[in-house]
Amino acid sequence: MAVKRISCMDEFNFQPNALAFITHADLATMAGGTTVKGARYIVSDAGANQYKIAYFTDTIGSLTYLVPTEGWLIFVEDVDKYYKYITSWTEYIGQQGITGTTGAIGTTGAIGTTGAVGTTGAIGTTGAEGTAGIDGTTGAVGTTGAIGTTGAVGTTGAIGTTGAVGTTGAVGTTGAVGTTGAVGTTGAQGPNAIYTSEYKCLEIEYD
């Protein structure tokens, strides 16, 4: 005859995993069918068994309820999180790791060089002076000679073109801004606290 020694789980702070949170109605529906012996759930909605841990003791829907006490810790598989009981079940997060160091301040970029001053344009040359007109010839004596025609007025020399204005030197480029130091990495999250307790009692089941 085999003997199984089973610990009294209702006296442990750290509880075996629950599959999910469940309502009274869904639990009753589940109990009406074939159940998995040992499957555990936390009753989540208001009612007679709110916050209790319900588990099936056989495959035909028989239920036992554990009343949690302050400090119980349980892992809920469908949300992949730990929950701690004080007056209700609340998500339990381990101690946060230390904050990473702040990254170094980036170096300031160099100041850009000033552009060269443009050269002044050359002064334009003065236009050449126009030539004087030729005097008219004197008429022959006797009959009064026709009055000589007045020589054409010399054309005025063209005005010299003004020299082009020198181009302004290009503005120096501004030095690149120094890169900002990388932000320090956040310290890793500390491990979740785990509560342990020695065995309080044993039940012996004979097959």
C-alpha positions as CSV (number, residue, x, y, z in Angstrom):
1,M,0.0,0.0,0.0
2,A,1.5,3.3,-1.1
3,V,1.6,6.3,1.2
4,K,1.6,9.9,0.1
5,R,2.6,12.8,2.4
6,I,0.8,16.0,1.4
7,S,1.6,19.4,3.1
8,C,-1.2,21.6,4.5
9,M,-1.0,24.3,1.8
10,D,-3.4,26.6,3.6
11,E,-0.6,27.3,6.2
12,F,2.0,28.4,3.6
13,N,2.7,32.1,2.8
14,F,3.9,31.1,-0.6
15,Q,1.1,29.4,-2.5
16,P,1.3,27.0,-5.5
17,N,0.4,28.6,-8.8
18,A,-3.2,29.6,-9.7
19,L,-4.3,29.2,-13.2
20,A,-6.4,32.4,-13.4
21,F,-8.8,34.8,-11.7
22,I,-12.3,33.5,-12.0
23,T,-15.9,34.7,-11.2
24,H,-18.4,32.8,-9.1
25,A,-20.5,32.1,-12.1
26,D,-17.7,30.8,-14.3
27,L,-16.4,28.6,-11.4
28,A,-19.9,27.1,-11.0
29,T,-20.1,26.4,-14.7
30,M,-16.7,24.8,-14.6
31,A,-17.7,22.7,-11.6
32,G,-20.7,21.3,-13.6
33,G,-18.4,19.5,-16.0
34,T,-15.3,17.4,-15.9
35,T,-12.6,19.1,-13.9
36,V,-8.8,18.8,-13.4
37,K,-8.0,17.6,-9.9
38,G,-5.8,20.1,-8.1
39,A,-6.5,23.0,-10.5
40,R,-6.5,26.3,-8.5
41,Y,-8.3,29.6,-9.2
42,I,-8.7,32.9,-7.4
43,V,-12.3,34.0,-7.0
44,S,-12.3,37.7,-8.2
45,D,-15.8,39.1,-8.0
46,A,-17.9,40.1,-5.1
47,G,-19.7,37.3,-3.3
48,A,-19.3,34.7,-0.5
49,N,-16.0,33.4,-1.8
50,Q,-14.4,36.7,-3.0
51,Y,-10.5,36.6,-2.8
52,K,-10.5,32.9,-1.8
53,I,-8.4,30.3,-3.6
54,A,-10.7,27.6,-5.0
55,Y,-9.3,24.2,-6.1
56,F,-10.8,21.1,-7.4
57,T,-10.3,18.0,-5.3
58,D,-11.4,15.5,-7.9
59,T,-12.5,15.4,-11.6
60,I,-16.2,15.8,-10.9
61,G,-16.3,19.3,-9.7
62,S,-15.8,19.0,-5.9
63,L,-14.3,22.3,-4.6
64,T,-12.4,23.4,-1.6
65,Y,-11.7,27.0,-0.7
66,L,-8.7,28.4,1.1
67,V,-9.1,31.7,3.0
68,P,-6.0,33.8,2.4
69,T,-4.2,35.7,5.2
70,E,-2.1,38.7,5.0
71,G,1.3,38.0,3.3
72,W,0.2,35.2,1.0
73,L,2.0,35.3,-2.4
74,I,0.8,33.5,-5.5
75,F,1.7,33.3,-9.2
76,V,-1.2,33.6,-11.6
77,E,-0.3,31.8,-14.8
78,D,-2.7,33.4,-17.3
79,V,-1.4,36.9,-16.6
80,D,2.2,35.8,-15.8
81,K,2.4,37.8,-12.6
82,Y,2.8,37.5,-8.8
83,Y,0.0,38.7,-6.5
84,K,0.2,39.5,-2.8
85,Y,-2.7,39.4,-0.4
86,I,-3.1,42.1,2.2
87,T,-6.9,42.8,2.3
88,S,-7.2,41.9,-1.4
89,W,-5.0,40.5,-4.1
90,T,-2.7,43.1,-5.6
91,E,0.0,42.8,-8.2
92,Y,3.3,42.2,-6.5
93,I,6.5,43.7,-8.0
94,G,10.0,42.9,-6.8
95,Q,12.4,45.5,-5.5
96,Q,13.5,47.9,-8.3
97,G,17.2,47.8,-9.2
98,I,19.4,50.9,-8.8
99,T,19.2,53.7,-11.3
100,G,21.9,53.6,-13.9
101,T,24.6,56.3,-14.1
102,T,23.9,59.4,-16.2
103,G,25.8,59.5,-19.5
104,A,28.7,62.0,-19.9
105,I,27.9,65.4,-21.4
106,G,28.9,65.6,-25.1
107,T,31.8,67.8,-26.2
108,T,30.9,71.3,-27.6
109,G,31.5,71.6,-31.3
110,A,34.3,73.9,-32.6
111,I,33.4,77.5,-33.7
112,G,33.4,77.8,-37.4
113,T,36.0,79.9,-39.2
114,T,35.0,83.4,-40.4
115,G,34.8,83.8,-44.2
116,A,37.4,85.9,-46.1
117,V,36.5,89.5,-46.9
118,G,35.6,90.0,-50.6
119,T,38.0,92.1,-52.8
120,T,36.9,95.7,-53.8
121,G,36.1,96.0,-57.6
122,A,38.5,98.0,-59.8
123,I,37.5,101.6,-60.6
124,G,36.2,102.0,-64.2
125,T,38.5,103.9,-66.7
126,T,37.4,107.4,-67.9
127,G,36.1,107.6,-71.5
128,A,38.5,109.3,-74.1
129,E,37.7,112.9,-74.9
130,G,36.0,113.5,-78.3
131,T,38.0,115.1,-81.2
132,A,37.3,118.8,-82.1
133,G,35.4,119.5,-85.4
134,I,37.4,120.9,-88.5
135,D,37.0,124.6,-89.2
136,G,35.2,125.6,-92.5
137,T,37.2,127.1,-95.4
138,T,37.0,130.8,-96.1
139,G,35.1,131.8,-99.3
140,A,37.0,133.4,-102.4
141,V,37.3,137.2,-102.6
142,G,34.9,138.9,-105.2
143,T,31.7,137.6,-104.9
144,T,31.3,136.9,-101.4
145,G,32.1,133.4,-101.0
146,A,29.6,131.2,-99.4
147,I,30.0,130.9,-95.8
148,G,31.9,127.9,-95.0
149,T,29.9,125.2,-93.2
150,T,30.6,124.8,-89.6
151,G,32.6,121.7,-88.9
152,A,30.7,119.0,-87.1
153,V,31.0,118.9,-83.4
154,G,33.3,116.1,-82.3
155,T,31.4,113.2,-80.6
156,T,31.9,112.9,-76.9
157,G,33.9,109.9,-75.8
158,A,31.9,107.1,-74.2
159,I,31.9,107.0,-70.4
160,G,34.1,104.3,-69.0
161,T,32.3,101.3,-67.5
162,T,32.3,101.1,-63.7
163,G,34.4,98.2,-62.3
164,A,32.3,95.2,-61.0
165,V,31.8,95.1,-57.2
166,G,34.0,92.5,-55.5
167,T,32.1,89.4,-54.2
168,T,31.6,89.1,-50.5
169,G,33.6,86.3,-48.9
170,A,31.5,83.2,-47.9
171,V,30.4,83.0,-44.2
172,G,32.4,80.4,-42.3
173,T,30.5,77.2,-41.4
174,T,29.3,76.8,-37.8
175,G,31.1,74.0,-35.9
176,A,29.0,70.9,-35.4
177,V,27.2,70.6,-32.1
178,G,28.8,68.1,-29.8
179,T,26.9,64.8,-29.4
180,T,25.0,64.4,-26.1
181,G,26.3,61.6,-23.9
182,A,24.3,58.4,-23.9
183,V,21.7,58.1,-21.0
184,G,22.8,55.6,-18.4
185,T,21.0,52.3,-18.5
186,T,18.4,51.6,-15.8
187,G,19.5,49.1,-13.2
188,A,18.0,45.7,-13.7
189,Q,14.8,45.0,-11.7
190,G,15.5,43.2,-8.5
191,P,14.2,39.7,-8.0
192,N,10.7,39.2,-6.7
193,A,10.6,38.5,-3.1
194,I,9.6,35.0,-2.2
195,Y,8.1,34.1,1.1
196,T,8.8,30.6,2.5
197,S,7.6,28.8,5.5
198,E,8.4,25.5,7.0
199,Y,5.9,22.7,6.9
200,K,3.1,23.2,9.4
201,C,1.5,19.8,9.2
202,L,1.2,16.6,7.0
203,E,-1.8,14.7,5.8
204,I,-1.3,11.0,5.0
205,E,-3.4,9.6,2.2
206,Y,-3.6,5.8,1.7
207,D,-4.3,4.5,-1.8
